[in-house]
Amino acid sequence: MRDHFLADHHECAACGARGWLQVHHVRPFHLDPSLELVTENLVTLCMTAERCHLDLGHGGDFDAFNPHVLDDAREFRLDRAARERVRVEAKARSHRLF
């Protein structure tokens, strides 16, 4: 599934990077197992210097998730000047998993 998804979504949705890509679940599949393989619940994020997967997908903490990751990734990509603000907001809006 990962390779298939990355074939169609081969760059970071937030910064456009094409390396060190991760397939991120918008809603963690352990909270809703029916979403594990649903492509609408997936987004490609990187772990390059931008750290989009960690910062936008998890709010800076892999024990959390950001339910607004799609909106944040879109804004991050469109407005370079807003990137730090988007990171801060992603952290504030993230929910702890445990």
PAKELO-780392 format. One record per atom (N, C-alpha, C, O): residue in three letters; atom name; residue number from 0; x, y negated, z. Coordinates in Angstrom, 2 decimals, padded with zeros to 5 digits. Each point is the difference from the previous one (the first is absolute). Layout:
N
+-----+----+-----+---------+---------+---------+
:   r :  a :   k :      px :      py :      pz :
+-----+----+-----+---------+---------+---------+
: ala : CA : NUM :       X :       Y :       Z :
...
+-----+----+-----+---------+---------+---------+
This chain:
98
+-----+----+-----+---------+---------+---------+
:   r :  a :   k :      px :      py :      pz :
+-----+----+-----+---------+---------+---------+
: met :  N :   0 :  000.82 :  001.19 :  000.00 :
: met : CA :   0 : -000.82 : -001.19 :  000.00 :
: met :  C :   0 :  000.87 : -001.26 :  000.00 :
: met :  O :   0 : -000.27 : -000.95 : -000.73 :
: arg :  N :   1 :  001.32 :  000.95 :  001.55 :
: arg : CA :   1 :  000.88 : -001.16 :  000.09 :
: arg :  C :   1 :  000.61 : -000.32 : -001.37 :
: arg :  O :   1 : -000.06 : -001.14 : -000.46 :
: asp :  N :   2 :  000.64 :  002.14 : -000.19 :
: asp : CA :   2 :  000.63 : -000.22 : -001.29 :
: asp :  C :   2 : -001.01 : -000.45 : -001.06 :
: asp :  O :   2 :  000.30 : -000.86 : -000.82 :
: his :  N :   3 : -001.47 :  001.45 :  000.85 :
: his : CA :   3 : -001.05 : -000.38 : -000.94 :
: his :  C :   3 : -000.41 : -001.46 :  000.22 :
: his :  O :   3 : -000.15 : -000.76 : -000.95 :
: phe :  N :   4 : -000.04 :  000.38 :  002.21 :
: phe : CA :   4 : -000.40 : -001.37 :  000.31 :
: phe :  C :   4 :  001.10 : -000.98 : -000.42 :
: phe :  O :   4 : -000.29 : -001.04 : -000.61 :
: leu :  N :   5 :  001.55 :  001.36 :  000.92 :
: leu : CA :   5 :  001.10 : -000.90 : -000.35 :
: leu :  C :   5 :  000.21 : -000.11 : -001.50 :
: leu :  O :   5 :  000.51 : -001.02 : -000.48 :
: ala :  N :   6 : -000.88 :  002.03 : -000.27 :
: ala : CA :   6 :  000.10 : -000.09 : -001.46 :
: ala :  C :   6 : -000.89 : -001.11 : -000.54 :
: ala :  O :   6 :  000.35 : -000.67 : -000.97 :
: asp :  N :   7 : -001.50 :  000.49 :  001.59 :
: asp : CA :   7 : -000.94 : -001.04 : -000.42 :
: asp :  C :   7 :  000.19 : -001.32 :  000.74 :
: asp :  O :   7 : -000.41 : -001.05 : -000.49 :
: his :  N :   8 :  001.02 :  001.08 :  001.65 :
: his : CA :   8 :  000.19 : -001.18 :  000.85 :
: his :  C :   8 :  001.48 : -000.07 :  000.37 :
: his :  O :   8 :  000.36 :  000.25 :  001.15 :
: his :  N :   9 :  000.48 : -000.57 : -002.11 :
: his : CA :   9 :  001.45 :  000.17 :  000.12 :
: his :  C :   9 :  000.75 : -001.25 :  000.49 :
: his :  O :   9 :  001.20 : -000.12 : -000.22 :
: glu :  N :  10 : -001.91 : -000.78 :  000.86 :
: glu : CA :  10 :  000.68 : -001.13 :  000.63 :
: glu :  C :  10 : -000.76 : -000.40 :  001.25 :
: glu :  O :  10 : -001.20 :  000.25 :  000.14 :
: cys :  N :  11 :  001.93 : -000.88 :  000.76 :
: cys : CA :  11 : -000.59 : -000.44 :  001.27 :
: cys :  C :  11 : -001.13 : -000.99 : -000.28 :
: cys :  O :  11 :  000.19 : -000.98 : -000.73 :
: ala :  N :  12 : -001.34 :  001.23 :  001.31 :
: ala : CA :  12 : -001.15 : -000.88 : -000.20 :
: ala :  C :  12 :  000.23 : -001.38 :  000.59 :
: ala :  O :  12 : -000.67 : -000.96 : -000.39 :
: ala :  N :  13 :  001.60 :  000.85 :  001.33 :
: ala : CA :  13 :  000.24 : -001.28 :  000.67 :
: ala :  C :  13 :  001.10 : -000.82 : -000.66 :
: ala :  O :  13 : -000.19 : -001.18 : -000.27 :
: cys :  N :  14 :  001.33 :  001.80 :  000.00 :
: cys : CA :  14 :  001.14 : -000.79 : -000.50 :
: cys :  C :  14 :  000.42 :  000.36 : -001.42 :
: cys :  O :  14 :  000.79 : -000.72 : -000.61 :
: gly :  N :  15 : -001.31 :  001.82 :  000.08 :
: gly : CA :  15 :  000.34 :  000.40 : -001.35 :
: gly :  C :  15 :  001.25 :  000.85 : -000.13 :
: gly :  O :  15 :  000.40 :  000.35 : -001.11 :
: ala :  N :  16 :  000.22 :  000.00 :  002.24 :
: ala : CA :  16 :  001.20 :  000.84 : -000.04 :
: ala :  C :  16 : -000.32 :  001.35 : -000.64 :
: ala :  O :  16 : -001.13 :  000.48 :  000.08 :
: arg :  N :  17 :  002.13 :  000.11 : -000.70 :
: arg : CA :  17 : -000.19 :  001.30 : -000.65 :
: arg :  C :  17 :  000.85 :  001.10 :  000.64 :
: arg :  O :  17 :  000.12 :  001.10 : -000.54 :
: gly :  N :  18 :  000.47 : -001.40 :  001.65 :
: gly : CA :  18 :  000.83 :  000.97 :  000.70 :
: gly :  C :  18 : -000.48 :  000.23 :  001.41 :
: gly :  O :  18 : -000.71 : -000.83 :  000.58 :
: trp :  N :  19 :  001.10 :  001.96 : -000.03 :
: trp : CA :  19 : -000.30 :  000.42 :  001.37 :
: trp :  C :  19 : -001.49 : -000.18 :  000.29 :
: trp :  O :  19 : -000.39 : -000.64 :  000.98 :
: leu :  N :  20 : -000.42 :  001.23 : -001.85 :
: leu : CA :  20 : -001.46 : -000.15 :  000.09 :
: leu :  C :  20 : -000.62 :  001.04 :  000.91 :
: leu :  O :  20 :  000.44 :  001.14 :  000.05 :
: gln :  N :  21 : -001.47 : -001.56 :  000.64 :
: gln : CA :  21 : -000.79 :  000.85 :  000.89 :
: gln :  C :  21 : -001.46 : -000.09 : -000.41 :
: gln :  O :  21 : -000.47 : -001.06 : -000.40 :
: val :  N :  22 : -000.23 :  002.17 :  000.51 :
: val : CA :  22 : -001.46 : -000.03 : -000.19 :
: val :  C :  22 : -000.60 : -000.14 :  001.39 :
: val :  O :  22 :  000.15 :  000.87 :  000.85 :
: his :  N :  23 : -000.82 : -001.97 : -000.64 :
: his : CA :  23 : -000.54 : -000.35 :  001.31 :
: his :  C :  23 : -001.52 :  000.20 :  000.00 :
: his :  O :  23 : -000.68 : -000.37 : -000.95 :
: his :  N :  24 :  000.17 :  000.96 :  002.02 :
: his : CA :  24 : -001.45 :  000.14 :  000.17 :
: his :  C :  24 : -000.56 : -001.28 :  000.63 :
: his :  O :  24 :  000.45 : -000.41 :  001.07 :
: val :  N :  25 : -001.40 : -000.21 : -001.72 :
: val : CA :  25 : -000.62 : -001.20 :  000.53 :
: val :  C :  25 : -000.65 :  000.31 :  001.35 :
: val :  O :  25 :  000.25 : -000.69 :  000.99 :
: arg :  N :  26 : -001.06 :  001.70 : -000.96 :
: arg : CA :  26 : -000.57 :  000.52 :  001.26 :
: arg :  C :  26 :  000.70 :  001.32 :  000.26 :
: arg :  O :  26 : -000.12 :  000.92 : -000.81 :
: pro :  N :  27 :  000.85 : -000.80 :  001.91 :
: pro : CA :  27 :  000.75 :  001.23 :  000.28 :
: pro :  C :  27 : -000.89 :  001.24 : -000.11 :
: pro :  O :  27 : -001.10 :  000.04 :  000.55 :
: phe :  N :  28 :  001.59 :  000.95 : -001.27 :
: phe : CA :  28 : -000.83 :  001.17 : -000.27 :
: phe :  C :  28 : -000.28 :  000.82 :  001.25 :
: phe :  O :  28 : -000.96 :  000.77 :  000.01 :
: his :  N :  29 :  001.76 : -000.91 :  001.04 :
: his : CA :  29 : -000.33 :  000.75 :  001.22 :
: his :  C :  29 : -001.20 : -000.61 :  000.71 :
: his :  O :  29 : -000.64 :  000.66 :  000.82 :
: leu :  N :  30 :  000.31 : -001.93 : -001.13 :
: leu : CA :  30 : -001.21 : -000.60 :  000.54 :
: leu :  C :  30 : -001.23 :  000.39 : -000.81 :
: leu :  O :  30 : -001.11 :  000.03 :  000.52 :
: asp :  N :  31 :  001.34 :  000.27 : -001.80 :
: asp : CA :  31 : -001.07 :  000.45 : -000.89 :
: asp :  C :  31 :  000.60 :  000.94 : -001.04 :
: asp :  O :  31 :  000.37 : -000.44 : -001.09 :
: pro :  N :  32 : -000.27 :  001.74 :  001.42 :
: pro : CA :  32 :  000.65 :  000.97 : -000.89 :
: pro :  C :  32 : -000.59 :  000.04 : -001.41 :
: pro :  O :  32 :  000.69 :  000.42 : -000.94 :
: ser :  N :  33 : -001.92 : -000.83 :  000.76 :
: ser : CA :  33 : -000.59 :  000.02 : -001.34 :
: ser :  C :  33 :  000.67 : -001.00 : -000.94 :
: ser :  O :  33 : -000.19 :  000.08 : -001.21 :
: leu :  N :  34 :  000.95 : -001.02 :  001.75 :
: leu : CA :  34 :  000.65 : -001.03 : -000.82 :
: leu :  C :  34 :  001.44 :  000.33 : -000.38 :
: leu :  O :  34 :  000.66 : -000.80 : -000.67 :
: glu :  N :  35 : -000.16 :  001.94 :  001.09 :
: glu : CA :  35 :  001.41 :  000.32 : -000.21 :
: glu :  C :  35 :  000.41 : -000.08 : -001.47 :
: glu :  O :  35 :  001.07 : -000.53 : -000.30 :
: leu :  N :  36 : -001.87 :  001.03 : -000.60 :
: leu : CA :  36 :  000.36 :  000.04 : -001.42 :
: leu :  C :  36 : -000.83 : -000.92 : -000.87 :
: leu :  O :  36 :  000.00 :  000.14 : -001.23 :
: val :  N :  37 : -000.70 : -001.07 :  001.83 :
: val : CA :  37 : -000.84 : -000.95 : -000.74 :
: val :  C :  37 :  000.88 : -001.14 : -000.48 :
: val :  O :  37 :  000.57 : -000.73 :  000.81 :
: thr :  N :  38 : -000.45 :  000.56 : -002.12 :
: thr : CA :  38 :  000.93 : -001.01 : -000.54 :
: thr :  C :  38 : -000.37 : -001.42 :  000.43 :
: thr :  O :  38 :  000.89 : -000.84 :  000.12 :
: glu :  N :  39 : -002.15 :  000.57 :  000.11 :
: glu : CA :  39 : -000.41 : -001.34 :  000.47 :
: glu :  C :  39 :  000.50 : -000.29 :  001.42 :
: glu :  O :  39 : -000.03 : -001.14 :  000.45 :
: asn :  N :  40 :  000.46 :  002.17 :  000.24 :
: asn : CA :  40 :  000.54 : -000.16 :  001.35 :
: asn :  C :  40 :  001.53 : -000.05 : -000.01 :
: asn :  O :  40 :  000.63 :  000.01 :  001.06 :
: leu :  N :  41 : -000.04 : -000.07 : -002.23 :
: leu : CA :  41 :  001.46 :  000.01 : -000.11 :
: leu :  C :  41 :  000.50 : -001.30 : -000.62 :
: leu :  O :  41 : -000.69 : -000.63 : -000.80 :
: val :  N :  42 :  001.89 :  000.25 :  001.19 :
: val : CA :  42 :  000.66 : -001.17 : -000.57 :
: val :  C :  42 :  001.51 :  000.28 :  000.02 :
: val :  O :  42 :  000.52 :  000.58 :  000.95 :
: thr :  N :  43 :  000.16 : -001.00 : -002.00 :
: thr : CA :  43 :  001.45 :  000.15 : -000.07 :
: thr :  C :  43 :  000.65 : -001.20 :  000.69 :
: thr :  O :  43 : -000.25 : -001.15 : -000.36 :
: leu :  N :  44 :  001.11 :  001.45 :  001.34 :
: leu : CA :  44 :  000.76 : -001.03 :  000.71 :
: leu :  C :  44 :  001.45 :  000.46 :  000.08 :
: leu :  O :  44 :  000.27 :  001.20 :  000.00 :
: cys :  N :  45 :  000.64 : -002.14 :  000.07 :
: cys : CA :  45 :  001.43 :  000.34 :  000.00 :
: cys :  C :  45 :  000.61 : -000.11 :  001.40 :
: cys :  O :  45 : -000.58 : -000.57 :  000.92 :
: met :  N :  46 :  001.77 :  001.15 : -000.83 :
: met : CA :  46 :  000.83 : -000.19 :  001.19 :
: met :  C :  46 :  001.35 : -000.59 : -000.42 :
: met :  O :  46 :  001.03 :  000.33 :  000.58 :
: thr :  N :  47 : -001.06 : -001.19 : -001.61 :
: thr : CA :  47 :  001.19 : -000.74 : -000.39 :
: thr :  C :  47 :  000.25 : -001.07 :  001.06 :
: thr :  O :  47 : -000.53 :  000.09 :  001.11 :
: ala :  N :  48 :  001.32 : -001.08 : -001.42 :
: ala : CA :  48 :  000.28 : -001.08 :  000.94 :
: ala :  C :  48 : -001.27 : -000.73 :  000.44 :
: ala :  O :  48 : -000.04 : -000.55 :  001.10 :
: glu :  N :  49 : -000.99 :  000.55 : -001.93 :
: glu : CA :  49 : -001.27 : -000.64 :  000.36 :
: glu :  C :  49 : -000.76 :  000.77 :  001.08 :
: glu :  O :  49 : -000.81 : -000.59 :  000.72 :
: arg :  N :  50 :  001.04 :  001.89 : -000.60 :
: arg : CA :  50 : -000.63 :  000.86 :  001.02 :
: arg :  C :  50 : -001.53 : -000.08 : -000.03 :
: arg :  O :  50 : -000.64 : -000.03 :  001.05 :
: cys :  N :  51 :  000.08 :  000.00 : -002.23 :
: cys : CA :  51 : -001.46 : -000.15 : -000.14 :
: cys :  C :  51 : -000.77 :  001.12 :  000.68 :
: cys :  O :  51 : -001.04 : -000.24 :  000.61 :
: his :  N :  52 :  001.56 :  001.47 : -000.70 :
: his : CA :  52 : -000.71 :  001.12 :  000.63 :
: his :  C :  52 : -000.10 : -000.21 :  001.51 :
: his :  O :  52 : -001.08 :  000.13 :  000.58 :
: leu :  N :  53 :  002.20 : -000.44 :  000.04 :
: leu : CA :  53 :  000.00 : -000.19 :  001.45 :
: leu :  C :  53 : -000.74 : -001.28 :  000.40 :
: leu :  O :  53 : -000.87 :  000.03 :  000.87 :
: asp :  N :  54 :  001.21 : -001.15 : -001.51 :
: asp : CA :  54 : -000.54 : -001.29 :  000.45 :
: asp :  C :  54 : -001.46 : -000.21 : -000.37 :
: asp :  O :  54 : -000.78 : -000.46 :  000.83 :
: leu :  N :  55 :  000.40 :  000.79 : -002.06 :
: leu : CA :  55 : -001.39 : -000.24 : -000.41 :
: leu :  C :  55 : -000.89 :  001.20 :  000.28 :
: leu :  O :  55 : -001.15 : -000.17 :  000.42 :
: gly :  N :  56 :  001.65 :  001.37 : -000.65 :
: gly : CA :  56 : -000.81 :  001.20 :  000.21 :
: gly :  C :  56 : -000.21 :  000.34 :  001.47 :
: gly :  O :  56 : -001.04 :  000.54 :  000.38 :
: his :  N :  57 :  002.06 : -000.86 :  000.43 :
: his : CA :  57 : -000.04 :  000.40 :  001.41 :
: his :  C :  57 :  000.19 : -001.16 :  000.97 :
: his :  O :  57 :  000.12 :  000.22 :  001.21 :
: gly :  N :  58 : -000.09 : -001.44 : -001.70 :
: gly : CA :  58 :  000.17 : -001.14 :  000.90 :
: gly :  C :  58 :  001.29 :  000.02 :  000.77 :
: gly :  O :  58 :  000.07 : -000.54 :  001.11 :
: gly :  N :  59 :  000.97 :  001.17 : -001.69 :
: gly : CA :  59 :  001.30 :  000.05 :  000.65 :
: gly :  C :  59 :  000.17 :  001.15 :  000.97 :
: gly :  O :  59 :  001.04 :  000.08 :  000.65 :
: asp :  N :  60 : -002.01 :  000.79 : -000.52 :
: asp : CA :  60 :  000.04 :  001.10 :  000.97 :
: asp :  C :  60 : -000.65 :  001.23 : -000.63 :
: asp :  O :  60 : -001.20 :  000.01 : -000.26 :
: phe :  N :  61 :  002.00 :  001.03 :  000.02 :
: phe : CA :  61 : -000.55 :  001.20 : -000.64 :
: phe :  C :  61 : -001.05 :  000.71 :  000.85 :
: phe :  O :  61 : -000.64 :  000.94 : -000.48 :
: asp :  N :  62 :  000.44 : -001.36 :  001.72 :
: asp : CA :  62 : -001.07 :  000.54 :  000.83 :
: asp :  C :  62 : -001.27 : -000.83 : -000.11 :
: asp :  O :  62 : -000.90 :  000.11 :  000.83 :
: ala :  N :  63 :  000.82 : -000.95 : -001.87 :
: ala : CA :  63 : -001.17 : -000.85 : -000.23 :
: ala :  C :  63 : -000.36 :  000.04 : -001.48 :
: ala :  O :  63 :  000.77 :  000.49 : -000.82 :
: phe :  N :  64 : -001.95 : -001.01 :  000.48 :
: phe : CA :  64 : -000.37 : -000.15 : -001.41 :
: phe :  C :  64 : -000.73 : -001.31 : -000.18 :
: phe :  O :  64 : -000.67 : -000.50 :  000.91 :
: asn :  N :  65 :  000.81 : -000.06 : -002.09 :
: asn : CA :  65 : -000.61 : -001.27 : -000.34 :
: asn :  C :  65 : -001.18 :  000.25 : -000.93 :
: asn :  O :  65 :  000.21 :  000.33 : -001.17 :
: pro :  N :  66 : -001.43 : -000.46 :  001.63 :
: pro : CA :  66 : -001.16 :  000.27 : -000.85 :
: pro :  C :  66 : -000.17 : -001.02 : -001.13 :
: pro :  O :  66 : -000.81 :  000.21 : -000.90 :
: his :  N :  67 :  001.57 : -001.29 :  000.94 :
: his : CA :  67 : -000.08 : -001.04 : -001.03 :
: his :  C :  67 :  001.19 :  000.05 : -000.96 :
: his :  O :  67 :  000.30 : -000.99 : -000.66 :
: val :  N :  68 :  000.36 :  002.13 :  000.59 :
: val : CA :  68 :  001.23 :  000.12 : -000.78 :
: val :  C :  68 : -000.21 : -000.36 : -001.47 :
: val :  O :  68 :  000.90 : -000.60 : -000.60 :
: leu :  N :  69 : -002.01 :  000.94 :  000.00 :
: leu : CA :  69 : -000.21 : -000.31 : -001.42 :
: leu :  C :  69 : -000.07 : -001.50 : -000.23 :
: leu :  O :  69 :  000.61 : -000.52 : -000.93 :
: asp :  N :  70 : -001.36 : -000.19 :  001.76 :
: asp : CA :  70 : -000.08 : -001.46 : -000.11 :
: asp :  C :  70 :  001.36 : -000.63 :  000.28 :
: asp :  O :  70 :  000.42 : -000.93 : -000.70 :
: asp :  N :  71 :  000.27 :  001.43 :  001.72 :
: asp : CA :  71 :  001.30 : -000.56 :  000.35 :
: asp :  C :  71 :  001.01 :  000.23 : -001.12 :
: asp :  O :  71 :  000.78 : -000.90 : -000.33 :
: ala :  N :  72 : -000.78 :  002.08 : -000.26 :
: ala : CA :  72 :  000.92 :  000.30 : -001.10 :
: ala :  C :  72 : -000.27 : -000.92 : -001.19 :
: ala :  O :  72 :  000.93 : -000.49 : -000.63 :
: arg :  N :  73 : -002.19 :  000.26 :  000.34 :
: arg : CA :  73 : -000.37 : -000.87 : -001.12 :
: arg :  C :  73 :  000.50 : -001.43 :  000.24 :
: arg :  O :  73 :  000.59 : -000.61 : -000.88 :
: glu :  N :  74 : -000.83 :  000.08 :  002.08 :
: glu : CA :  74 :  000.44 : -001.36 :  000.31 :
: glu :  C :  74 :  001.52 : -000.10 :  000.03 :
: glu :  O :  74 :  000.57 : -000.97 : -000.49 :
: phe :  N :  75 :  000.08 :  001.98 :  001.05 :
: phe : CA :  75 :  001.46 :  000.05 :  000.08 :
: phe :  C :  75 :  000.61 : -000.10 : -001.40 :
: phe :  O :  75 :  000.99 : -000.70 : -000.22 :
: arg :  N :  76 : -001.60 :  001.42 : -000.71 :
: arg : CA :  76 :  000.52 :  000.03 : -001.37 :
: arg :  C :  76 : -000.25 : -001.32 : -000.74 :
: arg :  O :  76 :  000.85 : -000.47 : -000.75 :
: leu :  N :  77 : -002.01 : -000.12 :  000.97 :
: leu : CA :  77 : -000.38 : -001.20 : -000.75 :
: leu :  C :  77 :  000.62 : -001.28 :  000.54 :
: leu :  O :  77 :  000.18 : -000.96 : -000.76 :
: asp :  N :  78 :  000.14 :  000.91 :  002.04 :
: asp : CA :  78 :  000.46 : -001.25 :  000.61 :
: asp :  C :  78 :  001.28 :  000.24 :  000.80 :
: asp :  O :  78 : -000.04 :  000.31 :  001.19 :
: arg :  N :  79 :  001.18 : -000.47 : -001.86 :
: arg : CA :  79 :  001.29 :  000.24 :  000.65 :
: arg :  C :  79 :  000.18 : -000.88 :  001.24 :
: arg :  O :  79 :  000.62 :  000.43 :  000.98 :
: ala :  N :  80 : -001.14 : -001.63 : -001.00 :
: ala : CA :  80 :  000.15 : -000.92 :  001.13 :
: ala :  C :  80 : -000.77 :  000.49 :  001.22 :
: ala :  O :  80 :  000.30 : -000.41 :  001.12 :
: ala :  N :  81 : -001.28 :  001.27 : -001.31 :
: ala : CA :  81 : -000.84 :  000.48 :  001.11 :
: ala :  C :  81 :  000.49 :  001.31 :  000.59 :
: ala :  O :  81 : -000.62 :  000.52 :  000.92 :
: arg :  N :  82 :  001.71 :  000.02 : -001.42 :
: arg : CA :  82 :  000.42 :  001.35 :  000.42 :
: arg :  C :  82 :  000.21 :  000.15 :  001.50 :
: arg :  O :  82 : -000.45 :  000.98 :  000.59 :
: glu :  N :  83 :  001.12 : -001.92 :  000.03 :
: glu : CA :  83 :  000.23 :  000.12 :  001.45 :
: glu :  C :  83 : -001.31 : -000.08 :  000.76 :
: glu :  O :  83 : -000.22 :  000.74 :  000.96 :
: arg :  N :  84 : -000.66 : -001.65 : -001.37 :
: arg : CA :  84 : -001.31 : -000.11 :  000.66 :
: arg :  C :  84 : -000.79 :  001.30 : -000.16 :
: arg :  O :  84 : -000.65 :  000.44 :  000.95 :
: val :  N :  85 :  000.69 :  000.16 : -002.13 :
: val : CA :  85 : -000.73 :  001.25 : -000.24 :
: val :  C :  85 :  000.55 :  001.10 :  000.91 :
: val :  O :  85 : -000.77 :  000.79 :  000.55 :
: arg :  N :  86 :  002.08 : -000.74 : -000.38 :
: arg : CA :  86 :  000.61 :  001.00 :  000.90 :
: arg :  C :  86 : -000.52 : -000.19 :  001.43 :
: arg :  O :  86 : -000.36 :  000.96 :  000.67 :
: val :  N :  87 :  000.34 : -002.20 : -000.22 :
: val : CA :  87 : -000.45 : -000.30 :  001.37 :
: val :  C :  87 : -001.47 :  000.39 :  000.16 :
: val :  O :  87 : -000.38 :  000.60 :  001.01 :
: glu :  N :  88 : -000.45 : -000.93 : -001.99 :
: glu : CA :  88 : -001.42 :  000.34 :  000.06 :
: glu :  C :  88 : -000.21 :  001.51 : -000.05 :
: glu :  O :  88 : -000.87 :  000.53 :  000.68 :
: ala :  N :  89 :  001.67 :  000.17 : -001.49 :
: ala : CA :  89 : -000.11 :  001.46 : -000.07 :
: ala :  C :  89 :  000.28 :  000.62 :  001.36 :
: ala :  O :  89 : -000.68 :  000.94 :  000.42 :
: lys :  N :  90 :  001.68 : -001.46 :  000.27 :
: lys : CA :  90 :  000.32 :  000.51 :  001.33 :
: lys :  C :  90 : -001.15 : -000.26 :  000.97 :
: lys :  O :  90 : -000.37 :  000.87 :  000.79 :
: ala :  N :  91 : -000.19 : -002.07 : -000.85 :
: ala : CA :  91 : -001.08 : -000.37 :  000.91 :
: ala :  C :  91 : -001.27 :  000.82 : -000.25 :
: ala :  O :  91 : -000.76 :  000.26 :  000.93 :
: arg :  N :  92 :  000.53 :  000.13 : -002.17 :
: arg : CA :  92 : -001.24 :  000.72 : -000.35 :
: arg :  C :  92 :  000.14 :  001.52 :  000.06 :
: arg :  O :  92 : -000.97 :  000.72 : -000.23 :
: ser :  N :  93 :  002.16 : -000.24 :  000.53 :
: ser : CA :  93 :  000.22 :  001.44 :  000.02 :
: ser :  C :  93 : -000.58 :  000.63 :  001.26 :
: ser :  O :  93 : -000.09 : -000.62 :  001.06 :
: his :  N :  94 : -000.31 :  001.87 : -001.22 :
: his : CA :  94 : -000.58 :  000.77 :  001.11 :
: his :  C :  94 :  000.94 :  001.12 :  000.39 :
: his :  O :  94 :  000.51 :  000.73 : -000.85 :
: arg :  N :  95 : -000.28 : -000.59 :  002.13 :
: arg : CA :  95 :  000.83 :  001.11 :  000.50 :
: arg :  C :  95 : -000.69 :  001.32 : -000.25 :
: arg :  O :  95 : -001.22 :  000.11 :  000.15 :
: leu :  N :  96 :  002.00 :  000.88 : -000.52 :
: leu : CA :  96 : -000.56 :  001.33 : -000.27 :
: leu :  C :  96 : -000.10 :  000.84 :  001.28 :
: leu :  O :  96 : -000.88 :  000.85 :  000.12 :
: phe :  N :  97 :  001.76 : -001.10 :  000.80 :
: phe : CA :  97 :  000.04 :  000.85 :  001.20 :
: phe :  C :  97 : -000.12 : -000.84 :  001.25 :
: phe :  O :  97 :  000.01 :  000.53 :  001.11 :
+-----+----+-----+---------+---------+---------+
